[in-house]
């Protein structure tokens, strides 16, 4: 079993758990739902999710800046 480390803040963890719970399909045949599997299967995925969350505002700004929305 792989040991994963959360590299975000406690507040980011709280928000992540809330988001995962909102998208949880529950267990089926003893298998984790895809949302919960994301938290325990891959350090790379977990770090990528944190990275994307942290740059979200910048990406939205850059995407819509020239459209006059931001």
N, C-alpha and C positions, 0 to 999 in steps of 0.2 A: 504494500500500500504506500502510495506516494504522500509525503508530507508537504502541504502547501502553506505558504505564508501570505497573509494579507499585508500588503505594503502601503495601504492607505490609512487614513485617520479613523478614529472610532466613529466619528460622525458619518464618514463615507461608508463605513461598514453598516451602520444603522440604515442608511438610505438604500444600500445594496440589498440588504435583507428584506426591506419593505418592497422593493421592486421585484425581487425573486418571489416573494410570497404572493404578490399580485398576479404573477404569471405561472404559478404552480398548478400543474394538472393533477397533483397527487400521485401516490405510488400506484403502480399497476403491476401485478404479478411479482411484487417484491423489488421492482426496479424504480430508481429515482426518476422523477420527472426531468425533462431537459433543463429547466431553469435551475434546479438544485444540483444537477450533475455538473453544471458549469462551475460551481463553487468548489468542487472536490476532485475534478479530473485532470486539470491542466494548469500549471503555474503560468504558462505562456498566455492562456486565455484569460486568466484572472488579472494578470498584469496588463494585458491589452485592453480589457474592459475599464480598468482604472485609468489608463492613459487616455482613452477615448473620452471618458467622462470629464477628465481634467481639461481637455482642449476643446470641449464641445462649444463653449461660448465663442471662442476665437474662430472656430470653423464656421459657425453660423454667421458671425459678423462678416467674415471674408466672403462667404457665399452670397450674401444678400446686400453687401455694401454698394455695389455698382447698380443694383436694381432700385435703389432709393428707399429700401425698406428699413435698413439699419441706420 
